């Protein structure tokens, strides 16, 4: 992770849509990425006014001002080993915020002049009644999963996709083999390439499915606004088979 130039710190590399409110104290921004998968930033406001940012984007000034207007940004989370690119930029805009990153990425942020915290060991338990954190198990991605309790919203990054018909030709065929484009759910690549312990990963999804959620926010693809638990369960069964 290289330090950004002054120009890179002021000019976003990737485009994105304006912020959109999904529920009280819950917003999302959908953005472009280096491929058709896209990405998504999530903002949550706690009851005391503190803000939580998941998968930070490099924002334009008008949207940075919007973020500042919502409250005091206290928590910035780089959600897994693949999605850390703009967390440094966000931390520099809010130096008093706490930056949480996967343990394996701590040294990269320190080389960039930033003191990150290990999400798994350092994310605060005292806000779990509003924002529950679950460290993923059975995968190499070190993904942080969150449940926004009041809106019954599950926030995932790469543990599940929900892509629409954006692929064609051989790319579409390859994505179909990976279970991308077949509805909400985890991919074969997650299980067979990034899986560290497939049985443990399956059990982690079972743990997630015990949570009380309806909406599912994914990083790649469309947000599921209702019936998310049932749809995610169907996707998990599609990959792992029966869960009993």
Beta strands, then each sheet from edge to edge (+ up, - down):
strand 1: 20-23
strand 2: 26-31
strand 3: 39-45
strand 4: 50-54
strand 5: 72-77
strand 6: 98-101
strand 7: 117-118
strand 8: 131-135
strand 9: 144-148
strand 10: 153-155
strand 11: 215-217
sheet 1: 1+ 2- 3+ 4- 5- 6- 7-
sheet 2: 8+ 9- 10+ 11+
end
